[in-house]
């Protein structure tokens, strides 16, 4: 099978590319490298058993010629390309909105033209400011004011979902949407505000671990290989088409407790430094206090459950980070 992965040089996209190659697919990657990196796919390009079936195209999803060519020759599309990371989005709001909304519409339009099945990677950000848990796919959406640009990302991903559902309803497009909850693992960078790689990097350098707000905000984390398994299971399942699924872990932890666990797991001498939001982010930032998914829907359809617990995730991230430090 020929697989197109937009954003395939990114963190999740590169792991997805590897899994598809290992099952025997031809993999085509379209990535503008704005947040992705060739380092993420270099091991695949240097692997003689995989490199002959991997094709990288350095271009943007906003280029209609690139999309026309690649969607046309592929059998299925994983649309992973997006602006990612809170800090990146706050610093590049216009680009983030354009790439998320216009880029997704362009991908969907080409998939509809060629009648190609497509998976859209959405985000738990779409749920907004809910305090209850777990979050289900049918929950209402609660956002802050437009003056808080944090919500521009959430709103853009929500529009991606609406657009995907509209293509399914009006054009019969075979599309499935996955709402991803805090995917973590090797190859993820802390440069765009991702919390675990940032805290691990600080811990290994024996620097203070910076926790924003008061540290009581909670998250769940999902290992990237578990997420890839879920995505591949969804796109292959005919009953998933035209629907939306949470993909995430169920082990809820506060960010302060996460920092303490990273210190213990890494053997670091670091301390925790609490930094108020206003000292760390622009005035248009607003955080989510709690984010925990209900995964009963994907479990019932595909049997997916995350198999990697948080301690194992942290051990693996720390191990790889140490190797990269030399």
KEZAFI-902724 format. One line per field, with one value per atom (N, C-alpha, C): atom name; residue number from 0; residue in one letter; y, x, z. Coordinates in steps of 0.1 Angstrom, whole numbers. Layout:
REM residues N
name = CA|...
resi = NUM|...
resn = a|...
c2 = Y|...
c1 = X|...
c3 = Z|...
//
This chain:
REM residues 326
name = N|CA|C|N|CA|C|N|CA|C|N|CA|C|N|CA|C|N|CA|C|N|CA|C|N|CA|C|N|CA|C|N|CA|C|N|CA|C|N|CA|C|N|CA|C|N|CA|C|N|CA|C|N|CA|C|N|CA|C|N|CA|C|N|CA|C|N|CA|C|N|CA|C|N|CA|C|N|CA|C|N|CA|C|N|CA|C|N|CA|C|N|CA|C|N|CA|C|N|CA|C|N|CA|C|N|CA|C|N|CA|C|N|CA|C|N|CA|C|N|CA|C|N|CA|C|N|CA|C|N|CA|C|N|CA|C|N|CA|C|N|CA|C|N|CA|C|N|CA|C|N|CA|C|N|CA|C|N|CA|C|N|CA|C|N|CA|C|N|CA|C|N|CA|C|N|CA|C|N|CA|C|N|CA|C|N|CA|C|N|CA|C|N|CA|C|N|CA|C|N|CA|C|N|CA|C|N|CA|C|N|CA|C|N|CA|C|N|CA|C|N|CA|C|N|CA|C|N|CA|C|N|CA|C|N|CA|C|N|CA|C|N|CA|C|N|CA|C|N|CA|C|N|CA|C|N|CA|C|N|CA|C|N|CA|C|N|CA|C|N|CA|C|N|CA|C|N|CA|C|N|CA|C|N|CA|C|N|CA|C|N|CA|C|N|CA|C|N|CA|C|N|CA|C|N|CA|C|N|CA|C|N|CA|C|N|CA|C|N|CA|C|N|CA|C|N|CA|C|N|CA|C|N|CA|C|N|CA|C|N|CA|C|N|CA|C|N|CA|C|N|CA|C|N|CA|C|N|CA|C|N|CA|C|N|CA|C|N|CA|C|N|CA|C|N|CA|C|N|CA|C|N|CA|C|N|CA|C|N|CA|C|N|CA|C|N|CA|C|N|CA|C|N|CA|C|N|CA|C|N|CA|C|N|CA|C|N|CA|C|N|CA|C|N|CA|C|N|CA|C|N|CA|C|N|CA|C|N|CA|C|N|CA|C|N|CA|C|N|CA|C|N|CA|C|N|CA|C|N|CA|C|N|CA|C|N|CA|C|N|CA|C|N|CA|C|N|CA|C|N|CA|C|N|CA|C|N|CA|C|N|CA|C|N|CA|C|N|CA|C|N|CA|C|N|CA|C|N|CA|C|N|CA|C|N|CA|C|N|CA|C|N|CA|C|N|CA|C|N|CA|C|N|CA|C|N|CA|C|N|CA|C|N|CA|C|N|CA|C|N|CA|C|N|CA|C|N|CA|C|N|CA|C|N|CA|C|N|CA|C|N|CA|C|N|CA|C|N|CA|C|N|CA|C|N|CA|C|N|CA|C|N|CA|C|N|CA|C|N|CA|C|N|CA|C|N|CA|C|N|CA|C|N|CA|C|N|CA|C|N|CA|C|N|CA|C|N|CA|C|N|CA|C|N|CA|C|N|CA|C|N|CA|C|N|CA|C|N|CA|C|N|CA|C|N|CA|C|N|CA|C|N|CA|C|N|CA|C|N|CA|C|N|CA|C|N|CA|C|N|CA|C|N|CA|C|N|CA|C|N|CA|C|N|CA|C|N|CA|C|N|CA|C|N|CA|C|N|CA|C|N|CA|C|N|CA|C|N|CA|C|N|CA|C|N|CA|C|N|CA|C|N|CA|C|N|CA|C|N|CA|C|N|CA|C|N|CA|C|N|CA|C|N|CA|C|N|CA|C|N|CA|C|N|CA|C|N|CA|C|N|CA|C|N|CA|C|N|CA|C|N|CA|C|N|CA|C|N|CA|C|N|CA|C|N|CA|C|N|CA|C|N|CA|C|N|CA|C|N|CA|C|N|CA|C|N|CA|C|N|CA|C|N|CA|C|N|CA|C|N|CA|C|N|CA|C|N|CA|C|N|CA|C|N|CA|C|N|CA|C|N|CA|C|N|CA|C|N|CA|C|N|CA|C|N|CA|C|N|CA|C|N|CA|C|N|CA|C|N|CA|C|N|CA|C|N|CA|C|N|CA|C|N|CA|C|N|CA|C|N|CA|C|N|CA|C|N|CA|C|N|CA|C|N|CA|C|N|CA|C|N|CA|C|N|CA|C|N|CA|C|N|CA|C|N|CA|C|N|CA|C|N|CA|C|N|CA|C|N|CA|C|N|CA|C|N|CA|C|N|CA|C|N|CA|C|N|CA|C|N|CA|C|N|CA|C|N|CA|C|N|CA|C|N|CA|C|N|CA|C|N|CA|C|N|CA|C|N|CA|C|N|CA|C|N|CA|C|N|CA|C|N|CA|C|N|CA|C|N|CA|C|N|CA|C|N|CA|C|N|CA|C|N|CA|C|N|CA|C|N|CA|C|N|CA|C|N|CA|C|N|CA|C|N|CA|C|N|CA|C|N|CA|C|N|CA|C|N|CA|C|N|CA|C|N|CA|C|N|CA|C|N|CA|C|N|CA|C|N|CA|C|N|CA|C|N|CA|C|N|CA|C|N|CA|C|N|CA|C|N|CA|C|N|CA|C|N|CA|C|N|CA|C|N|CA|C|N|CA|C|N|CA|C|N|CA|C|N|CA|C
resi = 0|0|0|1|1|1|2|2|2|3|3|3|4|4|4|5|5|5|6|6|6|7|7|7|8|8|8|9|9|9|10|10|10|11|11|11|12|12|12|13|13|13|14|14|14|15|15|15|16|16|16|17|17|17|18|18|18|19|19|19|20|20|20|21|21|21|22|22|22|23|23|23|24|24|24|25|25|25|26|26|26|27|27|27|28|28|28|29|29|29|30|30|30|31|31|31|32|32|32|33|33|33|34|34|34|35|35|35|36|36|36|37|37|37|38|38|38|39|39|39|40|40|40|41|41|41|42|42|42|43|43|43|44|44|44|45|45|45|46|46|46|47|47|47|48|48|48|49|49|49|50|50|50|51|51|51|52|52|52|53|53|53|54|54|54|55|55|55|56|56|56|57|57|57|58|58|58|59|59|59|60|60|60|61|61|61|62|62|62|63|63|63|64|64|64|65|65|65|66|66|66|67|67|67|68|68|68|69|69|69|70|70|70|71|71|71|72|72|72|73|73|73|74|74|74|75|75|75|76|76|76|77|77|77|78|78|78|79|79|79|80|80|80|81|81|81|82|82|82|83|83|83|84|84|84|85|85|85|86|86|86|87|87|87|88|88|88|89|89|89|90|90|90|91|91|91|92|92|92|93|93|93|94|94|94|95|95|95|96|96|96|97|97|97|98|98|98|99|99|99|100|100|100|101|101|101|102|102|102|103|103|103|104|104|104|105|105|105|106|106|106|107|107|107|108|108|108|109|109|109|110|110|110|111|111|111|112|112|112|113|113|113|114|114|114|115|115|115|116|116|116|117|117|117|118|118|118|119|119|119|120|120|120|121|121|121|122|122|122|123|123|123|124|124|124|125|125|125|126|126|126|127|127|127|128|128|128|129|129|129|130|130|130|131|131|131|132|132|132|133|133|133|134|134|134|135|135|135|136|136|136|137|137|137|138|138|138|139|139|139|140|140|140|141|141|141|142|142|142|143|143|143|144|144|144|145|145|145|146|146|146|147|147|147|148|148|148|149|149|149|150|150|150|151|151|151|152|152|152|153|153|153|154|154|154|155|155|155|156|156|156|157|157|157|158|158|158|159|159|159|160|160|160|161|161|161|162|162|162|163|163|163|164|164|164|165|165|165|166|166|166|167|167|167|168|168|168|169|169|169|170|170|170|171|171|171|172|172|172|173|173|173|174|174|174|175|175|175|176|176|176|177|177|177|178|178|178|179|179|179|180|180|180|181|181|181|182|182|182|183|183|183|184|184|184|185|185|185|186|186|186|187|187|187|188|188|188|189|189|189|190|190|190|191|191|191|192|192|192|193|193|193|194|194|194|195|195|195|196|196|196|197|197|197|198|198|198|199|199|199|200|200|200|201|201|201|202|202|202|203|203|203|204|204|204|205|205|205|206|206|206|207|207|207|208|208|208|209|209|209|210|210|210|211|211|211|212|212|212|213|213|213|214|214|214|215|215|215|216|216|216|217|217|217|218|218|218|219|219|219|220|220|220|221|221|221|222|222|222|223|223|223|224|224|224|225|225|225|226|226|226|227|227|227|228|228|228|229|229|229|230|230|230|231|231|231|232|232|232|233|233|233|234|234|234|235|235|235|236|236|236|237|237|237|238|238|238|239|239|239|240|240|240|241|241|241|242|242|242|243|243|243|244|244|244|245|245|245|246|246|246|247|247|247|248|248|248|249|249|249|250|250|250|251|251|251|252|252|252|253|253|253|254|254|254|255|255|255|256|256|256|257|257|257|258|258|258|259|259|259|260|260|260|261|261|261|262|262|262|263|263|263|264|264|264|265|265|265|266|266|266|267|267|267|268|268|268|269|269|269|270|270|270|271|271|271|272|272|272|273|273|273|274|274|274|275|275|275|276|276|276|277|277|277|278|278|278|279|279|279|280|280|280|281|281|281|282|282|282|283|283|283|284|284|284|285|285|285|286|286|286|287|287|287|288|288|288|289|289|289|290|290|290|291|291|291|292|292|292|293|293|293|294|294|294|295|295|295|296|296|296|297|297|297|298|298|298|299|299|299|300|300|300|301|301|301|302|302|302|303|303|303|304|304|304|305|305|305|306|306|306|307|307|307|308|308|308|309|309|309|310|310|310|311|311|311|312|312|312|313|313|313|314|314|314|315|315|315|316|316|316|317|317|317|318|318|318|319|319|319|320|320|320|321|321|321|322|322|322|323|323|323|324|324|324|325|325|325
resn = x|x|x|x|x|x|x|x|x|x|x|x|x|x|x|x|x|x|x|x|x|x|x|x|x|x|x|x|x|x|x|x|x|x|x|x|x|x|x|x|x|x|x|x|x|x|x|x|x|x|x|x|x|x|x|x|x|x|x|x|x|x|x|x|x|x|x|x|x|x|x|x|x|x|x|x|x|x|x|x|x|x|x|x|x|x|x|x|x|x|x|x|x|x|x|x|x|x|x|x|x|x|x|x|x|x|x|x|x|x|x|x|x|x|x|x|x|x|x|x|x|x|x|x|x|x|x|x|x|x|x|x|x|x|x|x|x|x|x|x|x|x|x|x|x|x|x|x|x|x|x|x|x|x|x|x|x|x|x|x|x|x|x|x|x|x|x|x|x|x|x|x|x|x|x|x|x|x|x|x|x|x|x|x|x|x|x|x|x|x|x|x|x|x|x|x|x|x|x|x|x|x|x|x|x|x|x|x|x|x|x|x|x|x|x|x|x|x|x|x|x|x|x|x|x|x|x|x|x|x|x|x|x|x|x|x|x|x|x|x|x|x|x|x|x|x|x|x|x|x|x|x|x|x|x|x|x|x|x|x|x|x|x|x|x|x|x|x|x|x|x|x|x|x|x|x|x|x|x|x|x|x|x|x|x|x|x|x|x|x|x|x|x|x|x|x|x|x|x|x|x|x|x|x|x|x|x|x|x|x|x|x|x|x|x|x|x|x|x|x|x|x|x|x|x|x|x|x|x|x|x|x|x|x|x|x|x|x|x|x|x|x|x|x|x|x|x|x|x|x|x|x|x|x|x|x|x|x|x|x|x|x|x|x|x|x|x|x|x|x|x|x|x|x|x|x|x|x|x|x|x|x|x|x|x|x|x|x|x|x|x|x|x|x|x|x|x|x|x|x|x|x|x|x|x|x|x|x|x|x|x|x|x|x|x|x|x|x|x|x|x|x|x|x|x|x|x|x|x|x|x|x|x|x|x|x|x|x|x|x|x|x|x|x|x|x|x|x|x|x|x|x|x|x|x|x|x|x|x|x|x|x|x|x|x|x|x|x|x|x|x|x|x|x|x|x|x|x|x|x|x|x|x|x|x|x|x|x|x|x|x|x|x|x|x|x|x|x|x|x|x|x|x|x|x|x|x|x|x|x|x|x|x|x|x|x|x|x|x|x|x|x|x|x|x|x|x|x|x|x|x|x|x|x|x|x|x|x|x|x|x|x|x|x|x|x|x|x|x|x|x|x|x|x|x|x|x|x|x|x|x|x|x|x|x|x|x|x|x|x|x|x|x|x|x|x|x|x|x|x|x|x|x|x|x|x|x|x|x|x|x|x|x|x|x|x|x|x|x|x|x|x|x|x|x|x|x|x|x|x|x|x|x|x|x|x|x|x|x|x|x|x|x|x|x|x|x|x|x|x|x|x|x|x|x|x|x|x|x|x|x|x|x|x|x|x|x|x|x|x|x|x|x|x|x|x|x|x|x|x|x|x|x|x|x|x|x|x|x|x|x|x|x|x|x|x|x|x|x|x|x|x|x|x|x|x|x|x|x|x|x|x|x|x|x|x|x|x|x|x|x|x|x|x|x|x|x|x|x|x|x|x|x|x|x|x|x|x|x|x|x|x|x|x|x|x|x|x|x|x|x|x|x|x|x|x|x|x|x|x|x|x|x|x|x|x|x|x|x|x|x|x|x|x|x|x|x|x|x|x|x|x|x|x|x|x|x|x|x|x|x|x|x|x|x|x|x|x|x|x|x|x|x|x|x|x|x|x|x|x|x|x|x|x|x|x|x|x|x|x|x|x|x|x|x|x|x|x|x|x|x|x|x|x|x|x|x|x|x|x|x|x|x|x|x|x|x|x|x|x|x|x|x|x|x|x|x|x|x|x|x|x|x|x|x|x|x|x|x|x|x|x|x|x|x|x|x|x|x|x|x|x|x|x|x|x|x|x|x|x|x|x|x|x|x|x|x|x|x|x|x|x|x|x|x|x|x|x|x|x|x|x|x|x|x|x|x|x|x|x|x|x|x|x|x|x|x|x|x|x|x|x|x|x|x|x|x|x|x|x|x|x|x|x|x|x|x|x|x|x|x|x|x|x|x|x|x|x|x|x|x|x|x|x|x|x|x|x|x|x|x|x|x|x|x|x|x|x|x|x|x|x|x|x|x|x|x|x|x|x|x|x|x|x|x|x|x|x
c2 = -12|0|12|23|35|45|50|59|73|83|97|101|107|113|127|136|151|153|161|163|150|142|130|131|143|145|150|151|156|144|148|138|126|128|116|111|120|116|106|109|100|87|86|72|65|72|66|61|69|65|52|51|39|27|29|17|13|22|19|12|17|10|-4|-6|-19|-29|-25|-34|-36|-29|-32|-21|-10|0|8|15|26|39|47|59|71|81|94|104|112|123|136|144|159|167|175|183|195|207|219|222|212|213|225|231|243|239|227|222|207|201|188|189|177|178|165|167|156|146|151|141|131|134|124|112|115|104|99|105|101|86|81|66|58|62|55|56|67|69|61|59|52|37|32|18|12|3|-3|-11|-16|-24|-15|-2|7|18|22|35|34|22|21|24|24|26|39|48|60|72|81|92|105|114|126|138|146|158|170|179|191|202|203|213|215|224|227|221|218|214|225|237|248|249|240|239|230|234|225|215|219|209|197|200|189|180|186|177|169|175|169|156|158|147|136|139|129|122|130|123|114|118|110|97|96|83|74|79|72|65|55|48|54|59|64|75|85|97|98|100|105|119|128|142|146|147|150|164|171|184|194|202|212|221|233|241|234|232|225|232|230|236|249|251|263|275|274|285|289|279|282|289|285|290|305|307|321|330|325|333|335|325|325|323|332|329|329|338|338|326|322|310|298|297|286|284|295|294|290|296|293|278|273|260|250|253|243|243|255|255|254|262|262|249|245|233|221|219|208|207|219|219|215|219|215|200|194|180|172|177|170|171|183|185|175|173|164|150|146|133|130|140|139|137|145|144|130|124|111|100|103|93|84|91|85|86|75|75|83|91|100|100|101|103|117|124|138|137|142|143|156|155|166|166|173|175|176|172|174|188|197|212|216|208|213|213|205|205|218|226|239|238|245|248|238|227|217|214|212|208|194|188|174|164|152|141|128|119|120|128|133|140|130|131|123|130|123|129|137|135|143|155|157|169|182|192|205|211|222|229|242|245|257|264|276|283|297|302|316|326|339|349|349|356|356|364|372|379|370|358|348|339|341|334|319|315|300|293|300|293|293|301|301|287|280|267|257|258|249|251|264|267|262|263|259|244|237|222|218|225|223|225|235|237|226|221|209|198|195|184|187|199|203|201|205|204|189|181|167|160|164|158|163|175|180|173|171|163|149|143|130|130|140|141|145|155|160|153|148|142|127|122|107|104|114|111|102|92|82|89|95|102|99|98|95|105|110|120|115|117|113|125|126|137|131|137|132|139|132|138|136|147|147|135|134|123|126|116|119|107|109|98|104|95|99|107|117|126|138|138|150|161|173|184|193|199|208|223|224|238|246|238|245|244|241|241|228|217|203|201|197|197|186|174|163|164|167|168|180|191|203|200|193|190|180|170|160|166|175|182|190|197|204|195|184|174|169|165|159|169|182|192|197|191|194|209|214|228|227|239|239|235|226|223|233|240|251|246|249|245|257|259|271|271|282|283|279|271|266|251|245|231|221|226|217|212|219|215|200|192|178|175|164|159|144|137|123|123|113|112|99|99|86|84|72|69|69|75|77|64|53|41|35|38|34|42|55|64|60|56|51|39|30|18|21|31|36|42|50|57|47|37|27|18|15|8|15|28|36|37|40|43|30|19|6|0|7|2|9|2|8|15|10|16|29|32|44|56|54|65|74|87|97|100|95|97|102|105|112|103|101|93|99|98|102|91|96|87|93|86|91|81|85|77|80|73|74|77|78|80|95|101|115|119|130|135|150|156|171|173|185|189|189|194|194|180|171|157|150|154|150|154|167|171|164|161|153|139|133|120|119|130|131|132|140|142|128|121|107|98|97|88|90|103|107|107|106|108|122|132|145|152|162|170|183|184|196|199|211|215|220|221|226|241|248|263|266|271|275|289|291|303|307|319|323|324|321|322|335|346|359|362|354|356|347|338|328|330|335|336|350|353|366|367|379|382|374|369|363|347|343|329|326|314|309|294|288|273|266|252|243|236|235|230|215|208|194|188|177|171|156|148|134|128|119|114|101|100|88|80|69|61|49|49|37|35|46|45|38|42|35|21|19|6|-4|1|-7|-11|-1|-4|-12|-8|-14|-22|-21|-28|-21|-8|-1|3|1|6|10|21|24|13|8|-3|2|14|19|29|25|34|46|55|68|65|57|54|49|40|34|45|54|65|74|77|86|80|67|60|60|58|57|71|81|95|99|96|99|91|79|71|76|80|85|99|107|120|119|110|108|104|95|90|102|111|122|132|133|142|137|124|118|114
c1 = 9|0|9|4|11|4|13|7|14|5|10|8|19|18|22|13|16|22|32|39|47|51|57|71|77|90|89|77|74|75|73|74|65|52|43|44|45|45|57|68|80|78|72|70|59|49|39|45|54|61|69|76|84|75|63|54|49|46|40|51|63|74|77|76|79|68|56|46|46|55|57|52|47|41|52|48|56|51|60|56|61|52|55|53|63|62|62|52|52|53|64|67|74|70|78|89|90|101|100|88|87|88|82|84|89|89|95|110|116|131|135|145|150|157|161|168|158|145|135|133|136|135|148|159|172|175|171|174|166|154|147|153|159|165|178|185|197|196|183|181|179|188|187|174|168|156|144|145|133|135|147|149|144|143|139|124|117|102|98|108|105|108|99|101|97|107|105|103|93|91|90|100|101|92|80|70|59|50|39|26|17|4|-4|1|-6|-2|7|11|2|-8|-17|-11|0|7|13|19|24|13|2|-9|-15|-17|-23|-14|-1|7|7|9|11|-2|-13|-26|-30|-27|-31|-25|-12|-5|-6|-12|-13|-26|-27|-39|-46|-39|-45|-36|-42|-35|-37|-26|-26|-22|-32|-29|-25|-12|-6|0|1|7|-2|5|-3|7|3|11|9|20|20|27|23|29|24|21|15|24|37|45|46|47|48|35|24|11|10|14|13|22|34|43|40|32|29|14|6|-9|-15|-11|-16|-12|0|5|-2|-3|-10|-24|-31|-45|-46|-37|-37|-34|-23|-19|-29|-35|-45|-58|-64|-77|-75|-67|-66|-59|-49|-41|-50|-57|-66|-77|-83|-93|-86|-74|-67|-65|-61|-59|-72|-82|-95|-101|-99|-104|-97|-84|-77|-81|-83|-87|-101|-110|-123|-122|-114|-112|-108|-99|-93|-100|-109|-116|-106|-98|-88|-92|-90|-93|-83|-88|-79|-82|-71|-73|-68|-76|-73|-69|-57|-52|-57|-66|-71|-64|-70|-63|-73|-69|-77|-80|-72|-74|-88|-95|-108|-118|-116|-125|-125|-115|-114|-113|-121|-119|-127|-131|-138|-130|-136|-130|-133|-143|-147|-139|-139|-132|-140|-139|-132|-140|-133|-139|-144|-156|-162|-164|-164|-165|-177|-187|-200|-201|-191|-191|-193|-199|-199|-185|-184|-171|-172|-161|-161|-148|-148|-136|-136|-124|-122|-124|-122|-124|-114|-117|-108|-95|-95|-83|-72|-76|-67|-63|-52|-48|-46|-45|-44|-56|-68|-80|-80|-72|-72|-68|-59|-55|-66|-73|-84|-95|-98|-109|-105|-92|-88|-89|-85|-87|-101|-110|-124|-130|-125|-129|-124|-113|-108|-118|-123|-132|-145|-150|-163|-161|-150|-147|-147|-140|-139|-153|-161|-175|-183|-181|-188|-185|-172|-167|-173|-174|-180|-194|-202|-216|-220|-212|-216|-209|-197|-189|-187|-191|-189|-175|-167|-153|-151|-142|-139|-129|-133|-125|-128|-117|-119|-110|-115|-108|-103|-91|-86|-82|-88|-84|-73|-61|-49|-47|-44|-42|-27|-20|-6|2|5|14|29|36|50|58|72|81|94|103|115|112|121|120|112|105|97|106|105|113|105|112|106|106|111|112|99|88|76|66|71|63|59|64|60|66|58|62|72|70|79|93|95|109|116|108|114|118|110|113|125|125|135|149|149|161|166|158|162|167|160|164|178|181|194|205|202|212|213|205|204|201|192|187|173|168|155|145|135|124|113|110|101|87|78|64|56|48|40|27|22|10|13|4|7|10|10|14|3|-9|-20|-28|-25|-32|-28|-38|-35|-36|-29|-29|-28|-31|-27|-17|-8|2|1|3|2|15|21|33|30|40|38|35|42|39|25|20|6|-3|0|-8|-8|4|5|-3|-3|-12|-26|-31|-45|-48|-39|-42|-43|-34|-35|-47|-51|-63|-76|-76|-88|-89|-78|-79|-82|-79|-82|-96|-103|-116|-128|-136|-146|-157|-159|-169|-165|-152|-147|-149|-152|-154|-165|-162|-172|-174|-164|-166|-153|-154|-144|-141|-128|-124|-113|-114|-104|-93|-80|-69|-60|-59|-51|-49|-42|-39|-50|-49|-60|-53|-40|-33|-32|-40|-40|-30|-23|-12|-11|-8|-6|8|10|23|34|30|40|44|34|38|46|43|50|65|67|81|88|81|88|91|82|85|97|98|109|122|122|134|139|129|132|137|130|134|147|151|164|176|172|183|189|180|185|186|194|195|187|179|171|161|157|146|135|123|111|110|108|106|92|84|70|71|66|66|52|47|33|32|20|18|22|19|21|36|45|59|65|57|62|56|44|37|32|29|22|9|3|-9|-21|-19|-31|-30|-23|-23|-33|-39|-48|-47|-46|-43|-56|-55|-66|-62|-72|-69|-68|-76|-77|-80|-74|-76|-74|-85|-84|-95|-91|-100|-108|-120|-128|-124|-118|-114|-123|-134|-143|-148|-149|-154|-144|-131|-121|-119|-120|-118|-129|-141|-152|-151|-146|-145|-132|-121|-108|-101|-105|-98|-86|-84|-72|-73|-62|-59|-44|-40|-26|-19|-8|-1|11|15|27|24|27|24|33|30|38|52|54|68|77|71|78|81|71|73|84|84|95|109|109|122|128|119|123|128|120|123|137|139|151|163|161|172|176|167|170|176|171|177|192|194|208|217|212|220|223|214|215|225|226|235|250|251|264|270
c3 = 0|0|0|-7|-7|3|12|23|22|22|23|37|43|56|55|57|58|72|72|85|90|80|83|89|89|95|109|114|127|137|150|160|158|158|156|142|132|118|115|121|118|124|136|142|133|128|120|107|101|89|91|103|106|107|114|115|102|93|80|71|72|65|70|83|89|85|82|78|62|55|41|32|37|29|22|11|5|12|17|25|18|16|10|21|23|34|27|31|27|39|40|52|49|54|52|62|72|82|91|92|101|115|119|132|131|120|118|116|114|113|105|96|89|98|110|119|124|123|128|118|105|96|90|95|90|92|104|107|97|92|82|69|65|52|52|63|64|66|68|69|56|51|38|36|46|45|43|47|46|36|34|26|12|6|-8|-10|2|1|8|11|17|8|6|-4|3|5|12|2|5|-4|6|4|12|6|11|5|15|13|22|17|26|22|15|16|9|-6|-10|-24|-31|-40|-46|-55|-62|-71|-63|-52|-44|-39|-34|-29|-41|-52|-64|-67|-68|-72|-62|-49|-38|-35|-33|-30|-42|-54|-66|-66|-61|-63|-50|-40|-27|-25|-16|-14|-1|8|21|25|32|37|52|59|73|73|77|77|91|93|106|106|95|94|101|110|117|125|128|138|151|159|171|182|194|206|210|223|227|224|227|225|210|201|187|182|187|183|187|200|205|197|192|185|170|165|151|148|154|153|139|130|117|109|109|102|108|121|127|122|121|117|102|94|80|77|83|80|86|97|102|94|91|85|70|63|49|44|52|48|49|60|61|51|47|37|23|21|8|8|19|19|17|24|23|8|2|-11|-21|-20|-29|-26|-13|-10|-16|-15|-21|-36|-42|-57|-61|-54|-59|-51|-42|-34|-26|-19|-10|4|12|26|33|44|50|65|73|88|91|99|103|118|120|134|141|150|157|171|180|193|205|216|228|231|225|227|224|215|210|222|232|243|251|251|257|272|280|294|303|299|307|320|331|344|347|341|344|337|341|335|337|327|315|304|294|283|273|268|258|245|234|221|219|227|225|235|243|252|245|251|246|246|239|237|245|253|261|259|253|250|257|258|264|253|256|246|235|224|212|215|226|230|235|239|244|232|226|213|215|228|230|224|223|218|203|197|182|177|184|180|181|193|196|185|182|173|159|155|142|140|151|150|150|157|157|143|136|122|113|116|108|109|121|124|116|117|110|95|90|76|71|79|76|76|86|87|75|71|59|46|44|33|33|45|46|42|47|45|31|25|12|1|3|-8|-6|5|7|10|14|17|28|27|37|47|57|66|81|89|103|110|122|130|143|147|160|168|180|189|198|197|204|217|227|241|244|244|249|246|233|229|232|238|242|238|238|234|228|224|217|204|201|190|193|204|207|213|208|213|223|232|241|236|224|218|217|215|212|224|236|248|253|247|251|265|275|289|292|288|292|287|274|270|276|279|285|299|307|321|321|312|312|309|299|296|308|315|327|338|340|350|347|335|331|332|331|333|347|356|370|372|363|364|370|375|381|371|375|366|367|356|356|354|364|364|364|354|352|359|363|371|385|391|405|404|392|391|393|397|400|388|376|364|360|355|353|338|335|321|322|310|308|296|296|285|279|266|258|250|251|244|229|221|207|199|203|196|198|210|213|204|203|194|180|175|161|159|168|167|166|174|174|160|155|142|131|131|120|121|134|136|131|134|130|115|108|94|86|92|86|89|98|102|95|87|79|88|100|109|116|114|120|111|98|89|92|91|94|109|117|131|137|151|158|170|173|184|193|206|215|214|214|215|226|238|249|260|270|282|292|303|314|327|328|341|343|351|353|363|361|370|369|380|380|374|369|363|374|386|397|401|402|405|393|381|370|371|375|376|387|398|409|404|396|391|382|374|364|372|383|391|397|402|408|397|386|375|369|369|363|373|386|396|396|393|392|406|407|419|417|407|404|415|416|424|414|420|412|414|403|404|398|406|402|396|384|377|373|377|374|358|354|339|333|340|335|333|340|339|328|323|313|299|298|286|283|270|267|274|274|281|274|262|255|258|268|271|282|281|291|291|303|304|306|304|307|320|329|342|342|333|334|320|317|304|304|305|306|297|288|278|283|277|278|265|266|254|252|258|256|242|234|221|212|212|204|209|222|227|222|222|217|202|194|180|176|181|177|187|200|210|215|211|215|230|237|250|250|256|257|266|261|268|276|274|281|292|304|316|316|325|326|330|340|344|333|325|313|303|301|291|296|308|313|313|316|315|301|291|277|273|276|272|278|291|298|292|289|283|269|261|248|249|258|260|265|273|278|266|258|247|237|235|226|232|245|252|251|248|247|260
//
